[in-house]
Amino acid sequence: MSDFPEPIFVGGVGRSGTHVMGRLINAHPRYLWLNTEARFHASPGGLPDLAAGRVPMRRFLRQMRDRWYLRGPNRRQGLQRLVGPGELEAALAEFEREFERDPIAASRLLVRSLLDPAAERAGKPAWVEITGQVIEQGPFLLELFPDAKFINMVRDGRAVVAGTLKKVDLTDDPMLALAKWGRMVQAADEAMRAMPASRVLTVHLDDLTAHDREATFARVVEFLELDDPEPMRDYFEREITAERAHVGAWRERMAPADVRKVDRHYRRLVRTLHREGVGWAPSPR
């Protein structure tokens, strides 16, 4: 057991500030931001589904060697940024041998084998990882890492929709993007209800960058149990701004007809979420 929170998982719907938070935490000497989404520990078809018997081992291993190792339009993302092919194969072989005997211990060892070396090379004792679905899979990941903490990044769904359109591998349909935002918010809230409150912090991106900067930064520092936040503060004051986060600019990034439609549906969706007890879903400003 470590004497500080580790590892740190940062999740949320795409375009909600997971990279912003990952880079901010990386500014502290304790944590290395893994500059690729590992995915295999939280995405559909990954470790949680394997451990629950929802996917077979052969399919999981195939994805480990394929889309989770070499990912992205130019196949420059993925686990290849963290480990070489030989290290991957050695970790998978040990994982497959041990999984039937103890799925949780084997899963923990696989994550450690693939993600720990990057932090060790950087001279840091722990890492922060930003796969979007880590909040949804928080209960499973807490079984693997009892000392872990989770930061749930959330952003006005209209801004998420505007940031999603015309991006590679994402939809150009604003209604589909908004529906996905709603589903992920609901799934994250359900998972957080199954986790100790002390293990999860929800951060609104617009508060961190513009509306409530100091108080939000202080909440992050307290949550991570940092004795010396100054390295992070230097980065925060220098790099995290409302302008860079395009706070309030979502209307300029969509056609006027889409702006009206998305705004109308978003207001309705947030009212529904609030009635269901998802109080952290951002109200329209």
Secondary structure, 3 states (H helix, E strand, C coil): CCCCCCCEEEECCCCCCHHHHHHHHHCCCCEEECCCCCCCCCCCCCHHHHHCCCCCHHHHHHHHHCCCCCECCCCCECHHHCCCHHHHHHHHHHHHHHHCCCHHHHHHHHHHHHHHHHHHHCCCCEEEECCHHHCCCHHHHHHHCCCCEEEEEECCHHHHHHHHCCCCCCCCCHHHHHHHHHHHHHHHHHHHHCCCHHHEEEEEHHHHHHHCHHHHHHHHHHHHCCCCCHHHHHHHHHHCCHHHHCCCCHHHHCCHHHHHHHHHHHHHHHHHHHHCCCCCCCCCC
